[in-house]
Amino acid sequence: MEKFQIGEIEEILINAFPAIEREIYDGWILNFSGGYTYRANCIYPFYASKYSLEEKISHCEEQYRELFMPVVYKMTSAIDSELDDLLEAQGYDIVKYVDIMCQELTDWEAHPWKAPDENYEVVTMTAMDKEWIQGVTRLIGIPFRSMEKIQEKIYNRICLPVVCVKVKHEGRVVGTGLGVLERHYIGLYAIHVNKDYRRRGLAMKICSDIMERGRIMGATKAHLQVRQGNTGAFAMYEKLGMKKVYTQWFRMKSWPESRKIFD
């Protein structure tokens, strides 16, 4: 994929998942969100810069270490490899690979789904409600109330049009999904299904509903992020027609006093 296309999707990803605080430092975007997810607490070297890389790396280490946070960089092939090589030389290990997948929606058809029993309810909304947010919290198992508050703040900071889907069984949320619309893309996020309800087509249904509603709202493409190694999710997304277009990787350096990232 061309660098400008990666840049377009990366801009959309930045806008769709806003950090609690952000700082622009000589073309780099510094995200701070109290340790909730790598992407909301990372440095993204997005724009061209003038300062030396050594100076910038040192400055960022001071910034994050003062907050007792590890320093995390989100990298893609659109970023000059000189920085990646320098980070590796300075002890920044790769802690996560994420594949970005895309799908054209022009000729795409939603997958049919038949509920396993009559006690299922699929709700599609154009705004998040408390039940949806609480459902996400339970499904991903956030360990601390402070992290729950950060997650809620991030979701509430999304200013773009959204599609929220929740699947309920006997009145309890067992699956969630979020679509965020920007430009001609509908991005898929927060696709979670209770472990006792997997292999019933719920995730496929959630994604299909988001993509279909996104198309109605004007999207011509869909995109999502999937962690490498999550073979089940990757296979499901391929059934939706999604194809890998590029990879992100996260490099991290931490200190004994650094908080752990919940991701």
C-alpha positions in Angstrom: 0.0 0.0 0.0 1.3 3.5 -0.9 2.5 5.7 1.9 -0.2 8.4 1.3 -2.9 5.7 1.6 -1.4 4.4 4.9 -1.3 8.0 6.1 -5.0 8.5 5.3 -6.1 5.5 7.2 -3.8 6.4 10.1 -5.3 9.9 10.3 -8.7 8.3 10.5 -7.6 5.8 13.2 -6.2 8.7 15.3 -9.5 10.7 15.1 -11.7 7.6 15.8 -9.9 6.7 19.0 -9.0 10.1 20.7 -6.6 10.0 23.6 -7.4 11.8 26.8 -4.6 14.2 26.2 -2.5 14.8 23.1 0.6 16.9 22.4 2.2 17.7 19.1 6.0 17.7 19.3 7.9 18.6 16.1 5.6 16.5 13.9 5.1 13.7 16.4 1.8 13.0 18.1 2.2 12.1 21.8 -0.9 10.4 23.3 -1.6 10.1 27.1 -4.4 8.1 28.5 -3.3 6.7 31.8 -2.2 3.3 30.5 -5.5 2.3 28.7 -4.3 0.6 25.5 -1.1 1.0 23.5 -2.7 3.2 20.8 -4.1 5.7 23.3 -0.7 6.0 25.1 1.7 5.9 22.2 3.9 8.3 20.2 3.1 8.4 16.5 5.8 9.9 14.3 3.2 11.1 11.8 4.5 14.3 10.2 7.8 15.5 9.0 10.1 17.0 11.7 13.3 19.0 12.0 14.9 18.1 15.3 17.4 15.2 15.6 15.9 11.8 16.3 18.2 11.3 19.3 17.0 14.6 20.8 13.3 13.8 20.2 13.6 10.3 21.7 15.3 11.7 24.8 12.6 14.3 25.2 9.8 11.8 24.9 11.4 9.5 27.4 11.4 12.3 29.9 7.8 13.1 29.2 6.5 9.6 29.8 8.8 8.6 32.6 7.7 11.6 34.6 4.2 10.2 34.4 5.4 6.7 35.3 4.5 5.4 31.9 6.5 3.3 29.5 7.4 4.9 26.1 5.5 3.3 23.2 5.9 4.1 19.5 3.4 3.1 16.9 5.2 2.3 13.7 4.2 1.6 10.1 6.1 1.1 6.8 5.2 4.8 6.0 7.6 5.9 8.7 11.3 6.3 7.9 13.1 3.1 8.8 15.9 5.1 10.4 13.8 5.8 13.4 12.8 2.1 13.8 16.4 1.0 13.6 17.4 3.6 16.2 14.6 2.6 18.6 15.7 -1.0 18.3 19.3 0.0 19.0 18.2 1.9 22.1 16.3 -1.1 23.6 12.8 -0.6 22.3 11.3 -4.0 21.9 8.3 -4.9 19.7 5.4 -5.8 22.0 2.6 -6.0 19.5 1.8 -6.4 15.8 -1.5 -5.3 14.4 -2.8 -5.9 10.8 -5.0 -3.3 9.1 -7.7 -4.9 6.9 -9.9 -3.2 4.4 -13.0 -4.0 2.3 -14.7 -2.2 -0.6 -18.4 -1.8 0.1 -19.7 -1.0 -3.4 -20.6 -4.7 -4.3 -20.4 -6.1 -0.7 -23.3 -8.0 0.6 -24.2 -8.5 4.3 -24.0 -12.0 5.6 -27.3 -13.5 6.7 -27.6 -14.6 10.4 -30.2 -16.7 12.1 -30.4 -16.3 15.9 -29.8 -19.6 17.7 -33.0 -19.1 19.7 -35.8 -16.5 20.1 -34.1 -14.9 23.2 -31.6 -12.9 21.1 -32.0 -9.2 20.4 -29.8 -7.2 18.1 -29.9 -3.4 18.7 -28.3 -0.9 16.3 -27.9 2.7 17.5 -26.4 6.0 16.3 -25.1 6.9 19.8 -23.6 5.0 22.7 -25.7 4.3 25.7 -24.7 3.3 29.2 -25.7 -0.3 28.7 -23.4 -0.5 25.6 -20.4 1.0 27.4 -20.9 -1.3 30.4 -21.2 -4.2 28.1 -17.8 -3.5 26.5 -16.3 -3.1 30.0 -17.5 -6.5 31.1 -16.6 -8.3 27.9 -13.0 -7.1 27.9 -12.5 -7.5 31.6 -11.2 -4.1 32.6 -9.5 -4.7 36.0 -9.7 -1.3 37.6 -12.4 1.3 38.0 -9.9 4.0 37.0 -9.4 2.2 33.6 -13.2 2.0 33.1 -13.4 5.8 33.5 -10.6 6.3 31.0 -12.4 4.1 28.5 -15.6 6.0 29.0 -13.9 9.3 28.5 -12.3 8.1 25.3 -15.6 6.9 23.9 -17.3 10.2 24.9 -14.6 12.2 23.1 -15.4 10.7 19.7 -17.0 13.5 17.7 -17.6 11.6 14.4 -20.8 9.8 13.4 -21.0 6.4 15.0 -22.9 3.1 14.8 -23.2 1.1 18.0 -24.4 -2.5 17.9 -25.2 -4.6 21.0 -26.4 -8.2 21.0 -28.5 -9.2 24.0 -29.5 -12.7 25.1 -32.2 -12.9 27.8 -31.7 -9.2 28.5 -27.9 -9.4 29.0 -25.3 -7.8 26.6 -23.2 -10.6 25.1 -21.7 -8.9 22.1 -20.8 -5.3 21.1 -19.5 -3.4 18.1 -18.7 0.2 17.2 -18.5 1.8 13.8 -16.9 5.2 13.3 -17.5 7.1 10.1 -15.0 9.5 8.6 -14.5 10.5 5.0 -15.5 7.5 3.0 -14.5 4.9 5.6 -16.5 3.1 8.2 -14.1 1.8 10.9 -14.9 -1.2 13.0 -13.9 -1.1 16.7 -14.9 -2.8 20.0 -15.9 -6.1 18.4 -16.3 -8.3 21.5 -18.4 -11.4 22.2 -18.8 -13.2 25.5 -16.6 -16.3 25.5 -19.7 -18.5 26.2 -21.4 -17.2 23.0 -18.7 -17.6 20.5 -18.9 -19.7 17.3 -22.6 -18.7 16.9 -22.1 -16.0 14.3 -22.5 -13.1 16.6 -19.3 -11.3 15.6 -20.1 -11.7 11.9 -23.6 -10.3 12.5 -22.2 -7.3 14.5 -19.7 -6.5 11.8 -22.1 -7.0 9.0 -24.7 -4.6 10.6 -22.0 -1.9 11.1 -20.8 -2.2 7.6 -24.3 -2.1 6.1 -25.3 0.9 8.2 -22.0 2.6 7.3 -22.8 2.1 3.6 -26.2 3.7 4.1 -24.4 6.6 5.8 -22.2 7.1 2.7 -19.1 4.8 3.4 -17.5 3.2 0.4 -14.9 1.3 2.3 -14.6 -0.5 5.7 -11.5 -1.0 7.8 -10.5 -2.6 11.1 -7.5 -3.6 13.2 -6.7 -7.1 14.3 -3.9 -8.3 16.5 -1.5 -10.7 14.8 -2.0 -14.1 16.4 -5.7 -13.8 16.7 -6.3 -16.4 14.0 -10.0 -16.9 14.8 -10.8 -13.2 14.3 -8.6 -12.9 11.2 -10.4 -15.9 9.6 -13.8 -14.4 10.4 -12.8 -11.0 8.9 -11.6 -12.7 5.8 -15.1 -14.3 5.4 -16.4 -10.7 5.5 -14.2 -10.0 2.5 -11.6 -8.0 4.5 -8.0 -8.1 3.2 -4.8 -7.2 5.0 -3.4 -4.0 3.6 -0.5 -3.1 6.0 0.8 -3.7 9.5 1.4 -1.6 12.5 4.0 -2.5 15.2 4.4 -1.1 18.7 7.9 -0.6 20.2 8.2 -0.1 23.9 10.7 0.8 26.6 9.8 0.7 30.2 11.4 1.2 33.6 10.8 -0.6 37.0 8.5 2.1 38.1 6.5 2.2 34.8 2.8 1.3 34.9 1.6 -1.6 32.9 -0.4 -0.9 29.8 -3.9 -2.5 29.7 -4.5 -3.5 26.1 
